[in-house]
Each structure stands twice: as structure tokens, then as C-alpha cells.
């Protein structure tokens, strides 16, 4: 699983961690329900998660489109706006889980958060 976070947002470490956690949980639950075999394999392999950074919203949407074209499930996380940013701000994108080599083909060029 890969979570792409927007580096143009000025958020505290705790807020970033919470948003990334939202993406990981959402992707896991969707995959468990819709692609049980992939979910079980991901669980058995230790639930690997990698967090990368993207420049901003446009790049996040381009990555989402590419991931979906490659057959991955995605999950956009939108903040409720109760603390640091306005309501409705898209903060990150969860991709997968899936085979590491396959996800790396579309996310490997991005730097780690």
C-alpha cells in the first residue's frame, strides 16, 4: 500500500499521521470487502505501507487516475476542517494494497515523506 501526501499543505506531524492513517484504514477496509484474496495476502506479508509526497492537488489527482488505470483501488482523504485546514481539503491518496512491484511502477519515482 502506498499513501501519497500533499507537500504543499503546512500541517503538523500529528495531523499528517492522522490523515495517512485514515487513508491506510480506508484502503484496507475497501480491499477486504471487494478483493479478499489481495487483502489476505497483504495482511500475511505484514501490511506494508509506504508514504510518499506529491507536490500538490494536481499531481495527487494525476497519480489517482494512473493508479486506477492500472487497476488499483484508491481512496482520497478529505479533511473535516476541525483543526488546521479548511473543511473539504483533500490531503492524501491511498493506493492499494497490491503487489509491491506493480505499485512501484507508478509510485517509485516519488520521494518518501
N, C-alpha and C positions, 0 to 999 in steps of 0.2 A: 504494500500500500504506500502511496505517496501523497503527501499533503503539500500543496503549493500555497505559500503565504505571500501576500502583497507587501513588498518592502517600502512602498510609498506611504503606508499608514504608520503614524507615530504612536505606537502602542507600547505599554509596559510589558515586561516579560510574563507576568501572570496572566494578562489579558490574551497575549499571543498563545500561551499554553492552553488556556481555556478554549480558544477558537479552534486550535489544532485538535484538541480532544473532541470537540463537537464533530469535526469532520471525520475523525477516525471512528467514533462510535456510529455515526450515521452510515458511513460506508459499510462497516461491519454488519450492522443490522439489515441493511438492504441486501447485501450479498448473502447473508444467512437465509433470508427469506426467498430470494429469487435464484440463487446459484449455490445451493447447499454443498455441492462437491468442492467448489473453489473455496468456500468458506472453511470447510473442514480441513482442507489441505493447508490453508493459511494458518489456522489455529495449530495444527500439528507441527508446523515449521517455526513456531514461536511468535507469530503475529507481527512480523517485521513491518516497521513504519519508518519512512524517511521523509524529512521535512525539507523542502526546497523553497527558494524565494523567486518570485517573479517581480518584474518592475512595477506593474500596476494592473488595473482592472482590464485593460485591453488585452494584455498578454495572458492574463488569467482566463479570459473567455476564449482566446485562441487555443490555449492548452486544453481547455474543456472540450472544444469542438474536435480537436485532433484525437484526444483520448476516446471520445465517443465513436469517432470514425474507425478507430482501431478495435472497437468492441468492448471497451471498459465501461463499467458503471462509474458515474461521477456524482458528486454531491457538493453543491455550493453552500457555503455557510454565510448567512446574513445575520448581522448583529441586531439585537433588540434595542440598542441605543440607551441602555440604562446607566452606562458609566462614561467611557472615554470617547465614543464616536456617535454620530447621529444614527437614529433608527434606520434600518434598511441598508446599512453599509455592508457590501459584500467583502468579507475578509479573507476567505481562503477556499480552496477547492480540494476535495478528497478524490483520489483516483484509485480504483481497485477495491479489494486486493486482487492480485493476479501473479502470474509468473514474473519473477524479477527481470529476466532478460527482455521480456515483452514490454514491461513498463519502462525499463531503462531506455528503450528505443525512442520513447517520446519525452522522457523527463531527464535523461542523463546529462544533457547539456546545461542544465540549470545548476547554479551554485546551491550548496546546502545553506539552510538558515542558520 
